[in-house]
Amino acid sequence: MFMPASNSDDDNVGGLVAKGKPGDNAEPLSISEISGMLKRTVEDRFGFVRLRGELSGVKRAASGHLYCSLKDEKARIDGVMWKGNAARLGFMPEDGVEVIASGKLTTYAGRSSYQIVIDRLEIAGEGALLALLEKNKARFEAEGLFAPERKRALPYLPKVIGVVTSPTGAVIRDILHRLADRFPSHVLVWPVLVQGQGSAEQVARAVRGFSSIPEGGDVPRPDLVIVARGGGSIEDLWGFNEEVVVRAIAESSIPIVSAVGHETDTTLADYAADKRAPTPTAAAELAVPVRRDLAAMLDEMGLRQRRSVVRPVTLGRERLEARIGRMPKPEALLQPQAQKLDDLSERLRRGLSDRAAQARGALMSDKARLSAPLLASRVERARDRLASARLLPALVQRPIADYRIKLASLGRLAEQLHPDGPLQRGYVRVMAAGGQTLTDKKQAAKEAALTLKFRDGMLDVAPADSPQPVKAKPRPKKPRPEPVQGAQDDLFG
């Protein structure tokens, strides 16, 4: 069933072209205009609000701005914190942390949504703070930052001690006073804020700064570092629960003692440190021993050393005296040998007497054989045997024949090696005036006259302009010695 179209203006709702009604002054608004109106309305109505909720989707942009969401069981609202306020946060925002955000509501036309511009962000009470603490503790434990095997032993007597604390508080005075009482040491203080905005970054920078000091530089490198702060609430000590401090302590190359708060106060820095002290004063006691006790211990050890040196001597003397007491006397040891010596001496004396008597008897019995006529007859017989002995000719002729053969071979060798031998084959022997044989040209050039010896005679040679050489006189023959009468005849004739 179709209804007829009406021609009245009130029924012209579905027209194709928008037309204004008579008496209507409501002009259509643009999207930007309505977004601006909503923004002003929301900001005027909600210029300052405080919202409680759980953080979700926390993200820090490269520009430094912080983006997040606040939610509860039924609703969620976006939030943004500009980098100036985000840099002053006293904690590290994380998902799941219940916070109270203070700021103003505004709209974001790009997404047609509303959000809160956060000026201040705080953890919603100590319960939420403790929950965040336990959450961070579990996370660091899972990473192994609190593992016992990572703990290092403290040096027994550190020469240089670094202290990270406030330079104006009572903590540094307590540490210095206790160190002076126990064992005066060289102390380096790195002043930092121990509470409030930026304290965590300063503490972490100080810990890393001590680790970066080189060995043997102008500034002495600490052997031990104490991170100390006085007592306070969990909010006052929160800077020592920050991740940047925990990681700096865990990564330190120098052993660290944590002394944050009083004995009942516990921070994550205590778990990351190599040793936890209940108070800053106790940290100084852990750092160095008592000098007087150390001196007394050294004296005791010196006394024990002297006793240990003397005691073996004393024990050795006692053992020696005991053994000497059990040993027999030297006289008792020598008595049997002395008796034996006396016995042998007596036997020797009797033996010599008996031997002399026997020799005397034998001599008397041989007296007849030692008479002068008997000895003379023996000598005569020996002389007769010597006279009857003859020298066999063969004993002399055989060596002479051997020597004759050797002499003949030497004569033949001399004839072969004689320098005049080659003259028979047409060679000439060149000699100096004195008869010396010349073997090279240089020697011949130095001579004023030369003599050439042929097989049938000699010829003197001299330069034409040089005087005739004087003929060398023949050497006189040595007279043959006259034979001595009575001398042995020559075996060779």
C-alpha positions in Angstrom: 0.0 0.0 0.0 1.5 3.3 -1.1 0.8 6.6 0.6 0.7 9.7 -1.7 3.6 12.1 -1.3 2.8 15.3 0.7 3.8 18.7 -0.7 4.3 20.3 2.8 7.8 21.5 3.9 7.6 19.4 7.1 7.4 16.2 5.0 10.5 17.1 2.9 12.9 15.1 5.1 14.4 12.8 2.5 15.2 15.3 -0.1 18.2 15.1 -2.2 19.4 18.7 -1.6 19.7 20.2 1.8 17.5 23.3 2.2 17.1 25.6 5.1 13.8 25.9 6.9 12.1 29.2 7.3 13.2 30.8 10.6 16.0 28.2 11.2 19.4 29.9 12.0 21.3 26.7 12.9 23.9 26.5 10.3 25.6 23.0 9.8 29.0 22.6 11.7 32.1 21.2 10.3 33.9 18.2 11.9 36.7 20.4 13.1 34.3 22.9 14.6 32.4 20.3 16.6 35.7 18.7 17.7 36.9 22.1 18.9 33.6 22.7 20.7 33.9 19.3 22.4 37.5 19.9 23.3 36.7 23.2 25.0 33.7 21.8 26.8 35.6 18.8 28.1 38.6 20.8 29.2 36.5 23.5 30.9 34.4 20.9 32.7 37.3 18.5 33.5 40.3 20.9 33.8 41.8 19.0 36.7 41.0 15.4 37.6 42.7 12.6 39.5 42.2 9.1 38.2 43.0 5.8 39.9 43.7 2.9 37.7 46.1 0.2 36.4 48.7 1.1 33.8 48.5 -0.7 30.5 50.3 -0.4 27.2 53.0 1.7 28.6 55.2 3.0 25.8 57.9 5.7 25.8 58.3 7.3 22.4 61.6 8.4 20.8 60.6 12.0 21.5 60.5 11.3 25.2 56.7 11.4 25.6 55.0 8.7 27.6 51.9 7.0 26.3 49.7 4.6 28.3 46.2 3.6 29.2 44.5 3.6 32.6 41.9 0.9 33.2 39.8 -0.7 35.8 37.3 -3.6 35.6 34.8 -1.9 33.3 36.4 1.0 31.4 39.7 2.3 29.9 41.0 5.7 29.1 44.1 6.7 27.1 46.7 8.9 28.7 49.7 10.9 27.5 52.5 12.5 29.6 54.7 15.0 27.8 58.5 14.5 28.0 59.1 17.3 30.5 56.9 15.7 33.1 57.9 12.2 32.1 61.6 13.0 32.8 60.7 13.9 36.4 59.0 10.6 37.2 60.1 9.1 40.5 59.7 5.5 39.2 59.7 3.5 36.0 56.1 3.0 34.8 55.3 -0.6 34.0 52.2 -2.5 32.9 50.1 -3.7 35.8 51.1 -1.0 38.3 48.2 0.7 40.0 48.7 4.5 39.9 47.0 7.8 40.5 47.2 10.1 37.6 46.6 13.9 38.0 45.9 16.1 35.0 43.2 17.3 32.7 40.9 15.6 30.2 41.0 16.6 26.6 40.0 15.2 23.3 42.0 14.0 20.3 40.2 14.9 17.1 42.3 12.6 15.0 40.7 9.6 16.6 37.5 11.2 17.9 38.5 10.1 21.4 39.2 11.6 24.7 42.3 11.2 26.9 44.0 12.5 30.0 47.0 14.7 29.8 49.0 13.5 32.8 50.9 16.1 34.8 51.7 13.9 37.7 51.9 10.1 38.1 52.1 8.4 41.4 51.8 4.8 42.7 48.5 4.3 44.4 49.6 3.7 48.0 52.3 1.5 49.6 50.5 -1.6 48.7 50.8 -0.9 45.0 54.5 0.1 45.6 55.2 -3.2 47.4 53.5 -5.1 44.6 55.7 -3.4 42.0 58.7 -4.1 44.2 57.9 -7.8 44.3 57.3 -7.9 40.6 60.7 -6.3 39.8 62.4 -8.6 42.3 60.9 -11.7 40.6 62.0 -10.4 37.2 65.6 -9.7 38.4 65.8 -13.0 40.1 64.8 -14.7 36.9 67.6 -12.9 35.1 70.1 -14.2 37.7 71.1 -10.8 39.0 70.6 -12.0 42.6 72.3 -15.4 42.1 74.6 -16.4 45.0 77.3 -17.6 42.6 77.7 -14.0 41.3 78.6 -12.7 44.8 82.3 -11.9 45.3 84.3 -12.0 48.5 85.2 -8.7 50.0 88.9 -7.8 50.1 90.3 -8.4 53.6 92.2 -5.1 53.8 91.2 -2.6 51.1 93.6 0.2 50.5 91.0 2.5 48.9 87.3 2.5 49.7 84.8 4.3 47.5 81.5 5.6 49.1 78.4 6.5 47.2 76.2 8.7 49.4 75.1 12.2 50.1 78.1 14.3 51.2 76.0 16.3 53.7 74.2 13.6 55.7 75.2 11.8 58.8 75.9 8.6 56.9 79.2 9.7 55.5 80.3 11.0 58.9 79.4 7.7 60.6 81.3 5.7 57.9 84.4 7.9 58.2 84.3 7.9 62.0 84.1 4.1 62.2 86.8 3.6 59.6 89.1 5.9 61.6 88.4 3.9 64.8 88.9 0.5 63.2 91.5 0.9 60.4 92.2 4.3 58.8 91.9 4.0 55.1 91.9 6.2 52.0 88.2 7.1 51.2 86.8 8.5 47.9 83.3 10.0 48.2 81.1 10.3 45.1 78.4 12.7 46.1 74.9 11.8 44.9 71.2 12.5 45.7 69.9 9.6 47.8 66.2 10.5 47.5 63.8 12.1 45.1 63.8 12.8 41.4 67.1 11.8 39.6 68.6 10.0 42.6 68.6 6.6 40.9 70.4 7.8 37.8 73.1 9.6 40.0 73.7 6.5 42.1 74.0 4.3 39.0 76.3 6.8 37.4 78.5 6.8 40.5 78.8 3.0 40.7 79.7 2.8 37.0 82.1 5.7 37.5 84.1 3.9 40.2 84.3 0.8 38.0 85.7 2.9 35.1 88.6 4.3 37.0 91.8 2.7 35.5 94.5 1.0 37.5 97.5 3.2 38.2 95.9 6.4 37.2 96.0 9.8 39.0 92.8 8.9 40.9 93.3 5.6 42.9 90.9 2.8 41.9 88.8 1.6 44.9 89.2 -1.9 46.1 85.7 -1.8 47.7 82.6 0.4 47.1 80.0 1.2 49.8 76.5 2.4 48.6 74.9 3.9 51.7 71.9 5.8 52.8 70.1 6.4 56.1 66.7 5.0 57.0 63.3 6.1 55.6 60.0 5.0 54.2 59.7 2.8 51.2 59.0 5.8 49.1 62.2 7.5 50.4 64.3 4.4 49.5 62.6 3.8 46.2 65.5 5.1 44.2 67.6 2.0 45.3 64.8 -0.2 43.9 65.1 1.2 40.4 66.3 -1.0 37.6 69.1 1.3 36.6 70.6 1.1 40.1 70.2 -2.7 40.4 71.9 -3.3 37.0 74.7 -0.9 37.7 75.5 -2.7 41.0 75.2 -6.2 39.4 77.6 -5.2 36.6 80.2 -3.5 38.8 83.7 -4.8 38.5 84.4 -3.8 42.1 82.9 -5.6 45.1 80.0 -3.6 46.6 78.5 -3.4 50.0 75.0 -2.1 50.2 74.0 -0.2 53.4 70.7 1.4 52.5 68.3 2.2 55.4 68.2 0.6 58.8 68.3 -3.1 59.6 64.6 -3.7 58.8 64.8 -1.8 55.4 65.4 -4.0 52.4 65.9 -2.8 48.8 66.7 -4.5 45.5 70.2 -2.9 45.7 70.8 -5.1 48.8 70.1 -8.3 46.7 72.3 -7.2 43.8 75.3 -6.2 46.0 78.0 -8.6 47.0 77.3 -8.0 50.7 74.5 -6.3 52.6 75.1 -4.3 55.8 72.2 -3.5 58.1 73.5 0.0 58.6 76.1 2.3 57.1 78.2 1.9 60.3 78.1 -1.8 59.9 79.2 -1.4 56.3 82.4 0.3 57.6 82.9 -2.6 60.0 82.5 -5.1 57.2 85.0 -3.1 55.0 88.0 -3.2 57.3 89.2 -5.2 60.3 90.1 -3.6 63.7 93.7 -2.5 63.5 94.4 -3.3 67.2 93.0 -6.8 66.7 95.0 -7.2 63.5 98.2 -6.1 65.4 97.4 -8.5 68.2 96.8 -11.3 65.7 100.1 -10.6 64.1 101.9 -10.6 67.4 100.2 -13.9 68.3 101.2 -15.4 64.9 104.8 -14.1 65.4 104.9 -15.7 68.8 103.5 -19.0 67.4 106.1 -18.8 64.6 108.9 -18.4 67.1 107.5 -21.2 69.2 107.3 -23.4 66.1 110.9 -22.7 65.4 112.2 -23.3 68.9 110.0 -26.4 69.6 111.7 -28.7 67.1 115.0 -27.8 68.6 113.8 -28.4 72.1 112.2 -31.7 71.1 115.4 -32.7 69.3 117.5 -31.9 72.3 115.2 -34.0 74.5 115.3 -36.9 72.1 119.1 -36.7 71.9 119.5 -36.7 75.6 117.2 -39.7 75.9 119.2 -41.6 73.3 122.5 -40.6 74.9 121.2 -42.0 78.2 120.5 -45.3 76.6 123.9 -45.5 74.7 126.7 -47.4 76.4 129.8 -45.6 77.7 132.7 -45.2 75.2 135.0 -47.0 77.7 132.7 -50.0 77.7 132.7 -50.1 73.9 136.5 -50.0 73.7 137.3 -52.5 76.5 136.8 -55.7 74.4 138.9 -54.2 71.6 141.6 -53.1 74.0 141.7 -56.6 75.5 141.9 -58.1 72.0 144.7 -55.7 71.1 146.7 -56.7 74.2 146.2 -60.4 73.3 147.4 -59.9 69.7 150.4 -57.9 70.9 151.4 -60.7 73.2 151.0 -63.2 70.4 153.0 -61.1 68.1 155.8 -60.7 70.5 155.9 -64.5 71.1 155.7 -65.1 67.4 158.6 -62.8 66.6 160.7 -64.5 69.3 159.9 -68.0 68.0 160.6 -66.9 64.4 163.9 -65.4 65.3 164.9 -68.6 67.1 163.9 -70.7 64.1 165.9 -68.5 61.8 168.9 -68.6 64.0 168.7 -72.4 64.1 168.4 -72.6 60.3 171.3 -70.2 59.9 173.5 -72.3 62.1 172.5 -75.4 60.2 173.5 -73.8 56.8 176.8 -72.5 58.1 178.7 -75.2 56.3 177.1 -74.3 52.9 178.1 -70.7 53.3 181.8 -71.3 53.8 184.4 -69.4 51.6 185.8 -72.4 49.7 182.3 -73.4 48.7 181.5 -70.0 47.4 184.8 -69.7 45.5 184.1 -73.0 43.7 180.7 -71.8 42.7 182.2 -68.6 41.2 184.8 -70.6 39.3 182.3 -72.9 37.7 180.2 -69.8 36.6 183.3 -68.3 35.0 184.0 -71.5 33.1 180.5 -71.6 31.7 180.8 -67.9 30.6 184.1 -68.6 28.8 182.7 -71.6 27.0 179.8 -69.6 25.6 180.2 -68.5 21.8 178.5 -65.8 19.8 176.7 -67.5 16.8 177.5 -65.9 13.4 173.9 -66.2 12.3 172.9 -63.7 15.0 175.1 -61.1 13.4 174.9 -61.9 9.7 171.1 -61.9 9.5 170.7 -58.2 10.6 173.6 -57.2 8.3 171.9 -58.9 5.3 168.6 -57.0 6.1 170.4 -53.7 6.4 172.2 -54.4 3.1 168.9 -54.9 1.3 167.4 -51.8 2.7 170.5 -49.8 1.8 170.4 -51.0 -1.8 166.8 -50.0 -2.2 167.5 -46.6 -0.8 170.4 -46.2 -3.2 168.2 -47.0 -6.2 165.6 -44.5 -4.9 168.3 -41.9 -4.6 169.5 -42.4 -8.1 165.9 -42.0 -9.4 165.3 -38.8 -7.4 168.7 -37.2 -8.2 168.3 -33.8 -9.9 170.9 -34.8 -12.6 169.0 -37.8 -13.7 166.8 -36.0 -16.3 170.0 -34.6 -17.9 170.5 -37.9 -19.7 167.1 -37.3 -21.4 168.1 -33.9 -22.8 167.0 -31.7 -19.9 169.2 -28.8 -18.6 169.6 -27.9 -14.9 169.7 -24.1 -14.2 171.8 -23.1 -11.2 172.9 -19.9 -9.6 176.6 -19.0 -9.2 176.6 -20.7 -5.8 175.3 -24.0 -7.2 171.7 -23.5 -6.0 169.1 -25.0 -8.4 166.7 -22.4 -9.7 163.1 -23.5 -10.4 161.3 -20.3 -11.6 162.0 -17.3 -13.8 161.7 -14.7 -11.0 164.6 -16.3 -9.1 166.7 -16.5 -12.4 166.1 -12.8 -13.2 167.6 -11.8 -9.9 170.9 -13.6 -10.6 173.9 -11.8 -12.3 175.1 -15.0 -13.8 173.6 -18.4 -14.4 175.2 -21.9 -14.9 173.6 -24.4 -17.1 174.4 -28.0 -16.4 174.2 -30.5 -19.3 174.7 -34.3 -19.1 178.2 -33.8 -20.5 179.3 -30.6 -18.7 178.4 -27.2 -17.4 178.1 -23.8 -19.3 178.2 -20.3 -17.7 175.7 -17.8 -19.1 175.8 -14.0 -18.6 174.4 -10.9 -20.3 176.7 -9.3 -23.0 177.1 -6.0 -21.0 177.8 -7.7 -17.7 181.3 -8.9 -16.5 182.2 -12.5 -16.9 181.2 -14.5 -13.8 183.9 -15.9 -11.7 184.0 -19.6 -12.0 183.2 -21.2 -8.8 186.0 -23.0 -7.2 185.5 -26.7 -6.6 184.8 -27.6 -3.0 187.6 -29.3 -1.3 186.9 -32.8 -0.4 187.0 -33.6 3.3 189.8 -35.9 4.2 188.7 -39.3 5.2 189.5 -40.0 8.8 192.3 -42.4 9.5 191.2 -45.7 11.0 191.7 -46.0 14.7 193.7 -48.8 15.8 191.7 -51.3 17.6 188.4 -50.1 16.1 186.0 -52.5 14.7 186.3 -53.2 11.0 183.7 -51.9 8.5 181.1 -54.5 8.0 180.5 -53.2 4.4 184.3 -53.6 3.3 
